[in-house]
Amino acid sequence: MISDHPDAKAFILHWGEMGTHWGVNRSVAQIHALLYLSADPITAEDIAEALTLARSNISTGLKELMAYNIVRRVHVDGDRRDHFVAETDLWEMLMRISAERKRREIDPTIALIAELSERLARDESAPKHLRERITRMHEFMDTLGGWYDQVRRLPKPTLVTLMKMGGKIARFVSPKAPKDP
């Protein structure tokens, strides 16, 4: 199995560690890393054995990864067990993760801040700075969400080009943008 290779093992362990910094359970991130590196679909039992994790952790982790739409269940001819594969297109994986994170984290925040902003606009007893800061936060988060929705619809080659351009894109937006050295 791929997890026996020392470099694969190092990647899986590091991905698990990084997952904790990204707010993802370590075992979920390790499951993802193993599936990402695997050339063939893997059963939950084989994942549990490779990562020395409890089968219940594997089930929970696979459900989480499938909710993010970066892992899917597949069937292998001649085997009645479920097998799992990870999305290997890195751009597609990034877009799916960001879409799910936005849905889980940003959208509820925008909704709450919109509600607070509307209430505060009618509440003359609220401190002015509170009203202004909540309103600014709502405008910012709403703009950020709108920008994300627009960027997300761009074709992948356009996204790649934009990313590679980095700060150079500012020349097209602002004529006074600093030049690259």
PyMOL commands that place a pseudoatom at each C-alpha (Angstrom):
pseudoatom trace, name=CA, resn=MET, resi=1, chain=A, elem=C, hetatm=0, pos=[0.000, 0.000, 0.000]
pseudoatom trace, name=CA, resn=ILE, resi=2, chain=A, elem=C, hetatm=0, pos=[1.159, 3.553, -0.726]
pseudoatom trace, name=CA, resn=SER, resi=3, chain=A, elem=C, hetatm=0, pos=[1.244, 4.394, 2.991]
pseudoatom trace, name=CA, resn=ASP, resi=4, chain=A, elem=C, hetatm=0, pos=[4.212, 2.019, 3.395]
pseudoatom trace, name=CA, resn=HIS, resi=5, chain=A, elem=C, hetatm=0, pos=[6.469, 4.346, 1.375]
pseudoatom trace, name=CA, resn=PRO, resi=6, chain=A, elem=C, hetatm=0, pos=[8.358, 6.672, 3.772]
pseudoatom trace, name=CA, resn=ASP, resi=7, chain=A, elem=C, hetatm=0, pos=[7.677, 9.799, 1.728]
pseudoatom trace, name=CA, resn=ALA, resi=8, chain=A, elem=C, hetatm=0, pos=[3.982, 8.973, 1.439]
pseudoatom trace, name=CA, resn=LYS, resi=9, chain=A, elem=C, hetatm=0, pos=[3.908, 8.349, 5.191]
pseudoatom trace, name=CA, resn=ALA, resi=10, chain=A, elem=C, hetatm=0, pos=[5.611, 11.707, 5.793]
pseudoatom trace, name=CA, resn=PHE, resi=11, chain=A, elem=C, hetatm=0, pos=[3.046, 13.452, 3.561]
pseudoatom trace, name=CA, resn=ILE, resi=12, chain=A, elem=C, hetatm=0, pos=[0.102, 11.749, 5.271]
pseudoatom trace, name=CA, resn=LEU, resi=13, chain=A, elem=C, hetatm=0, pos=[1.376, 12.656, 8.739]
pseudoatom trace, name=CA, resn=HIS, resi=14, chain=A, elem=C, hetatm=0, pos=[2.093, 16.251, 7.723]
pseudoatom trace, name=CA, resn=TRP, resi=15, chain=A, elem=C, hetatm=0, pos=[-1.293, 16.641, 5.991]
pseudoatom trace, name=CA, resn=GLY, resi=16, chain=A, elem=C, hetatm=0, pos=[-2.934, 15.422, 9.188]
pseudoatom trace, name=CA, resn=GLU, resi=17, chain=A, elem=C, hetatm=0, pos=[-0.980, 17.961, 11.224]
pseudoatom trace, name=CA, resn=MET, resi=18, chain=A, elem=C, hetatm=0, pos=[-1.827, 20.769, 8.806]
pseudoatom trace, name=CA, resn=GLY, resi=19, chain=A, elem=C, hetatm=0, pos=[-5.467, 19.748, 8.915]
pseudoatom trace, name=CA, resn=THR, resi=20, chain=A, elem=C, hetatm=0, pos=[-5.556, 20.621, 12.598]
pseudoatom trace, name=CA, resn=HIS, resi=21, chain=A, elem=C, hetatm=0, pos=[-4.358, 24.140, 11.721]
pseudoatom trace, name=CA, resn=TRP, resi=22, chain=A, elem=C, hetatm=0, pos=[-7.102, 24.438, 9.087]
pseudoatom trace, name=CA, resn=GLY, resi=23, chain=A, elem=C, hetatm=0, pos=[-9.812, 23.370, 11.525]
pseudoatom trace, name=CA, resn=VAL, resi=24, chain=A, elem=C, hetatm=0, pos=[-10.029, 19.803, 10.208]
pseudoatom trace, name=CA, resn=ASN, resi=25, chain=A, elem=C, hetatm=0, pos=[-9.726, 16.743, 12.405]
pseudoatom trace, name=CA, resn=ARG, resi=26, chain=A, elem=C, hetatm=0, pos=[-6.269, 15.125, 12.073]
pseudoatom trace, name=CA, resn=SER, resi=27, chain=A, elem=C, hetatm=0, pos=[-7.632, 11.705, 11.111]
pseudoatom trace, name=CA, resn=VAL, resi=28, chain=A, elem=C, hetatm=0, pos=[-9.947, 13.227, 8.483]
pseudoatom trace, name=CA, resn=ALA, resi=29, chain=A, elem=C, hetatm=0, pos=[-6.979, 15.000, 6.903]
pseudoatom trace, name=CA, resn=GLN, resi=30, chain=A, elem=C, hetatm=0, pos=[-4.903, 11.814, 7.017]
pseudoatom trace, name=CA, resn=ILE, resi=31, chain=A, elem=C, hetatm=0, pos=[-7.681, 9.837, 5.328]
pseudoatom trace, name=CA, resn=HIS, resi=32, chain=A, elem=C, hetatm=0, pos=[-7.812, 12.483, 2.636]
pseudoatom trace, name=CA, resn=ALA, resi=33, chain=A, elem=C, hetatm=0, pos=[-4.044, 12.395, 2.168]
pseudoatom trace, name=CA, resn=LEU, resi=34, chain=A, elem=C, hetatm=0, pos=[-4.017, 8.611, 1.856]
pseudoatom trace, name=CA, resn=LEU, resi=35, chain=A, elem=C, hetatm=0, pos=[-6.829, 8.614, -0.703]
pseudoatom trace, name=CA, resn=TYR, resi=36, chain=A, elem=C, hetatm=0, pos=[-5.240, 11.470, -2.635]
pseudoatom trace, name=CA, resn=LEU, resi=37, chain=A, elem=C, hetatm=0, pos=[-1.944, 9.584, -2.930]
pseudoatom trace, name=CA, resn=SER, resi=38, chain=A, elem=C, hetatm=0, pos=[-3.545, 6.234, -3.790]
pseudoatom trace, name=CA, resn=ALA, resi=39, chain=A, elem=C, hetatm=0, pos=[-3.625, 5.166, -7.407]
pseudoatom trace, name=CA, resn=ASP, resi=40, chain=A, elem=C, hetatm=0, pos=[-6.523, 2.771, -6.794]
pseudoatom trace, name=CA, resn=PRO, resi=41, chain=A, elem=C, hetatm=0, pos=[-9.770, 2.907, -4.810]
pseudoatom trace, name=CA, resn=ILE, resi=42, chain=A, elem=C, hetatm=0, pos=[-9.399, 1.820, -1.168]
pseudoatom trace, name=CA, resn=THR, resi=43, chain=A, elem=C, hetatm=0, pos=[-11.866, 0.191, 1.210]
pseudoatom trace, name=CA, resn=ALA, resi=44, chain=A, elem=C, hetatm=0, pos=[-12.604, 1.661, 4.612]
pseudoatom trace, name=CA, resn=GLU, resi=45, chain=A, elem=C, hetatm=0, pos=[-11.028, -1.421, 6.204]
pseudoatom trace, name=CA, resn=ASP, resi=46, chain=A, elem=C, hetatm=0, pos=[-7.799, -0.885, 4.267]
pseudoatom trace, name=CA, resn=ILE, resi=47, chain=A, elem=C, hetatm=0, pos=[-7.780, 2.799, 5.247]
pseudoatom trace, name=CA, resn=ALA, resi=48, chain=A, elem=C, hetatm=0, pos=[-8.201, 1.845, 8.921]
pseudoatom trace, name=CA, resn=GLU, resi=49, chain=A, elem=C, hetatm=0, pos=[-5.343, -0.655, 8.675]
pseudoatom trace, name=CA, resn=ALA, resi=50, chain=A, elem=C, hetatm=0, pos=[-3.017, 1.715, 6.781]
pseudoatom trace, name=CA, resn=LEU, resi=51, chain=A, elem=C, hetatm=0, pos=[-3.558, 4.596, 9.213]
pseudoatom trace, name=CA, resn=THR, resi=52, chain=A, elem=C, hetatm=0, pos=[-4.011, 2.449, 12.329]
pseudoatom trace, name=CA, resn=LEU, resi=53, chain=A, elem=C, hetatm=0, pos=[-7.247, 4.225, 13.141]
pseudoatom trace, name=CA, resn=ALA, resi=54, chain=A, elem=C, hetatm=0, pos=[-10.505, 2.843, 14.491]
pseudoatom trace, name=CA, resn=ARG, resi=55, chain=A, elem=C, hetatm=0, pos=[-13.053, 1.854, 11.858]
pseudoatom trace, name=CA, resn=SER, resi=56, chain=A, elem=C, hetatm=0, pos=[-15.542, 4.296, 13.438]
pseudoatom trace, name=CA, resn=ASN, resi=57, chain=A, elem=C, hetatm=0, pos=[-13.065, 7.162, 12.872]
pseudoatom trace, name=CA, resn=ILE, resi=58, chain=A, elem=C, hetatm=0, pos=[-12.719, 6.117, 9.256]
pseudoatom trace, name=CA, resn=SER, resi=59, chain=A, elem=C, hetatm=0, pos=[-16.503, 6.093, 8.730]
pseudoatom trace, name=CA, resn=THR, resi=60, chain=A, elem=C, hetatm=0, pos=[-16.877, 9.527, 10.308]
pseudoatom trace, name=CA, resn=GLY, resi=61, chain=A, elem=C, hetatm=0, pos=[-13.925, 10.890, 8.342]
pseudoatom trace, name=CA, resn=LEU, resi=62, chain=A, elem=C, hetatm=0, pos=[-15.176, 9.529, 5.031]
pseudoatom trace, name=CA, resn=LYS, resi=63, chain=A, elem=C, hetatm=0, pos=[-18.611, 11.088, 5.623]
pseudoatom trace, name=CA, resn=GLU, resi=64, chain=A, elem=C, hetatm=0, pos=[-16.959, 14.449, 6.290]
pseudoatom trace, name=CA, resn=LEU, resi=65, chain=A, elem=C, hetatm=0, pos=[-14.786, 14.213, 3.161]
pseudoatom trace, name=CA, resn=MET, resi=66, chain=A, elem=C, hetatm=0, pos=[-17.775, 13.172, 1.052]
pseudoatom trace, name=CA, resn=ALA, resi=67, chain=A, elem=C, hetatm=0, pos=[-19.722, 16.150, 2.430]
pseudoatom trace, name=CA, resn=TYR, resi=68, chain=A, elem=C, hetatm=0, pos=[-16.929, 18.351, 1.085]
pseudoatom trace, name=CA, resn=ASN, resi=69, chain=A, elem=C, hetatm=0, pos=[-17.301, 16.491, -2.206]
pseudoatom trace, name=CA, resn=ILE, resi=70, chain=A, elem=C, hetatm=0, pos=[-13.560, 15.750, -2.372]
pseudoatom trace, name=CA, resn=VAL, resi=71, chain=A, elem=C, hetatm=0, pos=[-13.939, 12.009, -1.767]
pseudoatom trace, name=CA, resn=ARG, resi=72, chain=A, elem=C, hetatm=0, pos=[-16.466, 9.718, -3.366]
pseudoatom trace, name=CA, resn=ARG, resi=73, chain=A, elem=C, hetatm=0, pos=[-17.632, 6.143, -2.968]
pseudoatom trace, name=CA, resn=VAL, resi=74, chain=A, elem=C, hetatm=0, pos=[-16.976, 3.842, -5.922]
pseudoatom trace, name=CA, resn=HIS, resi=75, chain=A, elem=C, hetatm=0, pos=[-17.666, 0.189, -6.619]
pseudoatom trace, name=CA, resn=VAL, resi=76, chain=A, elem=C, hetatm=0, pos=[-15.066, -2.240, -7.842]
pseudoatom trace, name=CA, resn=ASP, resi=77, chain=A, elem=C, hetatm=0, pos=[-16.143, -5.156, -10.023]
pseudoatom trace, name=CA, resn=GLY, resi=78, chain=A, elem=C, hetatm=0, pos=[-16.149, -8.416, -8.111]
pseudoatom trace, name=CA, resn=ASP, resi=79, chain=A, elem=C, hetatm=0, pos=[-16.014, -6.749, -4.678]
pseudoatom trace, name=CA, resn=ARG, resi=80, chain=A, elem=C, hetatm=0, pos=[-19.186, -5.980, -2.759]
pseudoatom trace, name=CA, resn=ARG, resi=81, chain=A, elem=C, hetatm=0, pos=[-17.436, -3.589, -0.372]
pseudoatom trace, name=CA, resn=ASP, resi=82, chain=A, elem=C, hetatm=0, pos=[-17.464, 0.166, -0.845]
pseudoatom trace, name=CA, resn=HIS, resi=83, chain=A, elem=C, hetatm=0, pos=[-14.221, 1.693, -2.053]
pseudoatom trace, name=CA, resn=PHE, resi=84, chain=A, elem=C, hetatm=0, pos=[-13.218, 5.338, -1.904]
pseudoatom trace, name=CA, resn=VAL, resi=85, chain=A, elem=C, hetatm=0, pos=[-11.259, 7.691, -4.120]
pseudoatom trace, name=CA, resn=ALA, resi=86, chain=A, elem=C, hetatm=0, pos=[-10.220, 11.318, -3.701]
pseudoatom trace, name=CA, resn=GLU, resi=87, chain=A, elem=C, hetatm=0, pos=[-10.488, 14.147, -6.179]
pseudoatom trace, name=CA, resn=THR, resi=88, chain=A, elem=C, hetatm=0, pos=[-7.016, 14.498, -7.677]
pseudoatom trace, name=CA, resn=ASP, resi=89, chain=A, elem=C, hetatm=0, pos=[-7.559, 17.670, -9.708]
pseudoatom trace, name=CA, resn=LEU, resi=90, chain=A, elem=C, hetatm=0, pos=[-6.094, 20.245, -7.316]
pseudoatom trace, name=CA, resn=TRP, resi=91, chain=A, elem=C, hetatm=0, pos=[-8.074, 23.169, -8.717]
pseudoatom trace, name=CA, resn=GLU, resi=92, chain=A, elem=C, hetatm=0, pos=[-11.301, 21.227, -8.492]
pseudoatom trace, name=CA, resn=MET, resi=93, chain=A, elem=C, hetatm=0, pos=[-10.422, 20.192, -4.941]
pseudoatom trace, name=CA, resn=LEU, resi=94, chain=A, elem=C, hetatm=0, pos=[-9.688, 23.811, -3.984]
pseudoatom trace, name=CA, resn=MET, resi=95, chain=A, elem=C, hetatm=0, pos=[-12.968, 25.010, -5.478]
pseudoatom trace, name=CA, resn=ARG, resi=96, chain=A, elem=C, hetatm=0, pos=[-14.989, 22.304, -3.732]
pseudoatom trace, name=CA, resn=ILE, resi=97, chain=A, elem=C, hetatm=0, pos=[-13.376, 22.919, -0.360]
pseudoatom trace, name=CA, resn=SER, resi=98, chain=A, elem=C, hetatm=0, pos=[-13.790, 26.680, -0.636]
pseudoatom trace, name=CA, resn=ALA, resi=99, chain=A, elem=C, hetatm=0, pos=[-17.434, 26.301, -1.718]
pseudoatom trace, name=CA, resn=GLU, resi=100, chain=A, elem=C, hetatm=0, pos=[-18.193, 24.098, 1.284]
pseudoatom trace, name=CA, resn=ARG, resi=101, chain=A, elem=C, hetatm=0, pos=[-16.285, 26.328, 3.706]
pseudoatom trace, name=CA, resn=LYS, resi=102, chain=A, elem=C, hetatm=0, pos=[-18.167, 29.358, 2.352]
pseudoatom trace, name=CA, resn=ARG, resi=103, chain=A, elem=C, hetatm=0, pos=[-21.491, 27.534, 2.730]
pseudoatom trace, name=CA, resn=ARG, resi=104, chain=A, elem=C, hetatm=0, pos=[-20.686, 26.445, 6.301]
pseudoatom trace, name=CA, resn=GLU, resi=105, chain=A, elem=C, hetatm=0, pos=[-18.837, 29.487, 7.626]
pseudoatom trace, name=CA, resn=ILE, resi=106, chain=A, elem=C, hetatm=0, pos=[-19.212, 32.628, 5.533]
pseudoatom trace, name=CA, resn=ASP, resi=107, chain=A, elem=C, hetatm=0, pos=[-22.866, 32.409, 4.443]
pseudoatom trace, name=CA, resn=PRO, resi=108, chain=A, elem=C, hetatm=0, pos=[-24.257, 32.062, 7.998]
pseudoatom trace, name=CA, resn=THR, resi=109, chain=A, elem=C, hetatm=0, pos=[-22.029, 34.935, 9.121]
pseudoatom trace, name=CA, resn=ILE, resi=110, chain=A, elem=C, hetatm=0, pos=[-23.273, 37.159, 6.293]
pseudoatom trace, name=CA, resn=ALA, resi=111, chain=A, elem=C, hetatm=0, pos=[-26.873, 36.276, 7.164]
pseudoatom trace, name=CA, resn=LEU, resi=112, chain=A, elem=C, hetatm=0, pos=[-26.406, 37.065, 10.856]
pseudoatom trace, name=CA, resn=ILE, resi=113, chain=A, elem=C, hetatm=0, pos=[-24.546, 40.321, 10.212]
pseudoatom trace, name=CA, resn=ALA, resi=114, chain=A, elem=C, hetatm=0, pos=[-27.222, 41.388, 7.693]
pseudoatom trace, name=CA, resn=GLU, resi=115, chain=A, elem=C, hetatm=0, pos=[-29.891, 40.793, 10.312]
pseudoatom trace, name=CA, resn=LEU, resi=116, chain=A, elem=C, hetatm=0, pos=[-27.912, 42.704, 12.955]
pseudoatom trace, name=CA, resn=SER, resi=117, chain=A, elem=C, hetatm=0, pos=[-27.241, 45.548, 10.533]
pseudoatom trace, name=CA, resn=GLU, resi=118, chain=A, elem=C, hetatm=0, pos=[-30.943, 45.871, 9.707]
pseudoatom trace, name=CA, resn=ARG, resi=119, chain=A, elem=C, hetatm=0, pos=[-31.912, 45.821, 13.394]
pseudoatom trace, name=CA, resn=LEU, resi=120, chain=A, elem=C, hetatm=0, pos=[-29.258, 48.353, 14.325]
pseudoatom trace, name=CA, resn=ALA, resi=121, chain=A, elem=C, hetatm=0, pos=[-30.372, 50.679, 11.524]
pseudoatom trace, name=CA, resn=ARG, resi=122, chain=A, elem=C, hetatm=0, pos=[-33.746, 50.935, 13.295]
pseudoatom trace, name=CA, resn=ASP, resi=123, chain=A, elem=C, hetatm=0, pos=[-32.335, 51.021, 16.829]
pseudoatom trace, name=CA, resn=GLU, resi=124, chain=A, elem=C, hetatm=0, pos=[-31.605, 54.648, 17.650]
pseudoatom trace, name=CA, resn=SER, resi=125, chain=A, elem=C, hetatm=0, pos=[-30.521, 53.686, 21.169]
pseudoatom trace, name=CA, resn=ALA, resi=126, chain=A, elem=C, hetatm=0, pos=[-27.596, 51.614, 19.825]
pseudoatom trace, name=CA, resn=PRO, resi=127, chain=A, elem=C, hetatm=0, pos=[-24.190, 53.291, 19.989]
pseudoatom trace, name=CA, resn=LYS, resi=128, chain=A, elem=C, hetatm=0, pos=[-23.297, 54.913, 16.667]
pseudoatom trace, name=CA, resn=HIS, resi=129, chain=A, elem=C, hetatm=0, pos=[-19.935, 53.146, 16.456]
pseudoatom trace, name=CA, resn=LEU, resi=130, chain=A, elem=C, hetatm=0, pos=[-21.661, 49.752, 16.936]
pseudoatom trace, name=CA, resn=ARG, resi=131, chain=A, elem=C, hetatm=0, pos=[-24.063, 50.474, 14.085]
pseudoatom trace, name=CA, resn=GLU, resi=132, chain=A, elem=C, hetatm=0, pos=[-21.221, 51.685, 11.835]
pseudoatom trace, name=CA, resn=ARG, resi=133, chain=A, elem=C, hetatm=0, pos=[-18.917, 48.763, 12.544]
pseudoatom trace, name=CA, resn=ILE, resi=134, chain=A, elem=C, hetatm=0, pos=[-21.591, 46.091, 12.077]
pseudoatom trace, name=CA, resn=THR, resi=135, chain=A, elem=C, hetatm=0, pos=[-22.746, 47.793, 8.867]
pseudoatom trace, name=CA, resn=ARG, resi=136, chain=A, elem=C, hetatm=0, pos=[-19.159, 48.010, 7.547]
pseudoatom trace, name=CA, resn=MET, resi=137, chain=A, elem=C, hetatm=0, pos=[-18.574, 44.378, 8.434]
pseudoatom trace, name=CA, resn=HIS, resi=138, chain=A, elem=C, hetatm=0, pos=[-21.766, 43.392, 6.595]
pseudoatom trace, name=CA, resn=GLU, resi=139, chain=A, elem=C, hetatm=0, pos=[-20.781, 45.384, 3.511]
pseudoatom trace, name=CA, resn=PHE, resi=140, chain=A, elem=C, hetatm=0, pos=[-17.290, 43.859, 3.568]
pseudoatom trace, name=CA, resn=MET, resi=141, chain=A, elem=C, hetatm=0, pos=[-18.487, 40.263, 4.037]
pseudoatom trace, name=CA, resn=ASP, resi=142, chain=A, elem=C, hetatm=0, pos=[-21.205, 40.702, 1.422]
pseudoatom trace, name=CA, resn=THR, resi=143, chain=A, elem=C, hetatm=0, pos=[-18.659, 42.107, -1.052]
pseudoatom trace, name=CA, resn=LEU, resi=144, chain=A, elem=C, hetatm=0, pos=[-16.274, 39.258, -0.267]
pseudoatom trace, name=CA, resn=GLY, resi=145, chain=A, elem=C, hetatm=0, pos=[-19.043, 36.703, -0.829]
pseudoatom trace, name=CA, resn=GLY, resi=146, chain=A, elem=C, hetatm=0, pos=[-20.036, 38.344, -4.107]
pseudoatom trace, name=CA, resn=TRP, resi=147, chain=A, elem=C, hetatm=0, pos=[-16.420, 38.413, -5.282]
pseudoatom trace, name=CA, resn=TYR, resi=148, chain=A, elem=C, hetatm=0, pos=[-16.023, 34.735, -4.430]
pseudoatom trace, name=CA, resn=ASP, resi=149, chain=A, elem=C, hetatm=0, pos=[-19.213, 33.829, -6.335]
pseudoatom trace, name=CA, resn=GLN, resi=150, chain=A, elem=C, hetatm=0, pos=[-17.936, 35.690, -9.420]
pseudoatom trace, name=CA, resn=VAL, resi=151, chain=A, elem=C, hetatm=0, pos=[-14.431, 34.211, -9.287]
pseudoatom trace, name=CA, resn=ARG, resi=152, chain=A, elem=C, hetatm=0, pos=[-15.793, 30.730, -8.733]
pseudoatom trace, name=CA, resn=ARG, resi=153, chain=A, elem=C, hetatm=0, pos=[-17.642, 30.873, -12.053]
pseudoatom trace, name=CA, resn=LEU, resi=154, chain=A, elem=C, hetatm=0, pos=[-14.494, 31.723, -14.014]
pseudoatom trace, name=CA, resn=PRO, resi=155, chain=A, elem=C, hetatm=0, pos=[-13.082, 28.970, -16.214]
pseudoatom trace, name=CA, resn=LYS, resi=156, chain=A, elem=C, hetatm=0, pos=[-10.168, 27.091, -14.680]
pseudoatom trace, name=CA, resn=PRO, resi=157, chain=A, elem=C, hetatm=0, pos=[-7.622, 28.371, -17.267]
pseudoatom trace, name=CA, resn=THR, resi=158, chain=A, elem=C, hetatm=0, pos=[-8.614, 31.943, -16.392]
pseudoatom trace, name=CA, resn=LEU, resi=159, chain=A, elem=C, hetatm=0, pos=[-8.181, 31.258, -12.673]
pseudoatom trace, name=CA, resn=VAL, resi=160, chain=A, elem=C, hetatm=0, pos=[-4.753, 29.756, -13.287]
pseudoatom trace, name=CA, resn=THR, resi=161, chain=A, elem=C, hetatm=0, pos=[-3.713, 32.770, -15.364]
pseudoatom trace, name=CA, resn=LEU, resi=162, chain=A, elem=C, hetatm=0, pos=[-4.970, 35.196, -12.704]
pseudoatom trace, name=CA, resn=MET, resi=163, chain=A, elem=C, hetatm=0, pos=[-3.120, 33.354, -9.971]
pseudoatom trace, name=CA, resn=LYS, resi=164, chain=A, elem=C, hetatm=0, pos=[0.109, 33.277, -11.970]
pseudoatom trace, name=CA, resn=MET, resi=165, chain=A, elem=C, hetatm=0, pos=[-0.199, 36.991, -12.688]
pseudoatom trace, name=CA, resn=GLY, resi=166, chain=A, elem=C, hetatm=0, pos=[-0.388, 37.755, -8.976]
pseudoatom trace, name=CA, resn=GLY, resi=167, chain=A, elem=C, hetatm=0, pos=[0.087, 41.460, -8.276]
pseudoatom trace, name=CA, resn=LYS, resi=168, chain=A, elem=C, hetatm=0, pos=[0.720, 42.213, -11.951]
pseudoatom trace, name=CA, resn=ILE, resi=169, chain=A, elem=C, hetatm=0, pos=[-3.048, 42.245, -12.448]
pseudoatom trace, name=CA, resn=ALA, resi=170, chain=A, elem=C, hetatm=0, pos=[-3.144, 45.577, -10.598]
pseudoatom trace, name=CA, resn=ARG, resi=171, chain=A, elem=C, hetatm=0, pos=[-1.646, 47.271, -13.676]
pseudoatom trace, name=CA, resn=PHE, resi=172, chain=A, elem=C, hetatm=0, pos=[-4.899, 46.594, -15.506]
pseudoatom trace, name=CA, resn=VAL, resi=173, chain=A, elem=C, hetatm=0, pos=[-7.020, 47.945, -12.678]
pseudoatom trace, name=CA, resn=SER, resi=174, chain=A, elem=C, hetatm=0, pos=[-4.939, 50.881, -11.431]
pseudoatom trace, name=CA, resn=PRO, resi=175, chain=A, elem=C, hetatm=0, pos=[-2.583, 52.805, -13.720]
pseudoatom trace, name=CA, resn=LYS, resi=176, chain=A, elem=C, hetatm=0, pos=[-0.493, 53.864, -10.704]
pseudoatom trace, name=CA, resn=ALA, resi=177, chain=A, elem=C, hetatm=0, pos=[0.134, 50.333, -9.436]
pseudoatom trace, name=CA, resn=PRO, resi=178, chain=A, elem=C, hetatm=0, pos=[3.796, 49.674, -8.640]
pseudoatom trace, name=CA, resn=LYS, resi=179, chain=A, elem=C, hetatm=0, pos=[5.809, 47.783, -11.256]
pseudoatom trace, name=CA, resn=ASP, resi=180, chain=A, elem=C, hetatm=0, pos=[7.441, 44.457, -10.471]
pseudoatom trace, name=CA, resn=PRO, resi=181, chain=A, elem=C, hetatm=0, pos=[11.222, 44.680, -9.982]
for i in range(1, 181): cmd.bond("trace and resi %d" % i, "trace and resi %d" % (i + 1))
show_as sticks, trace
zoom trace
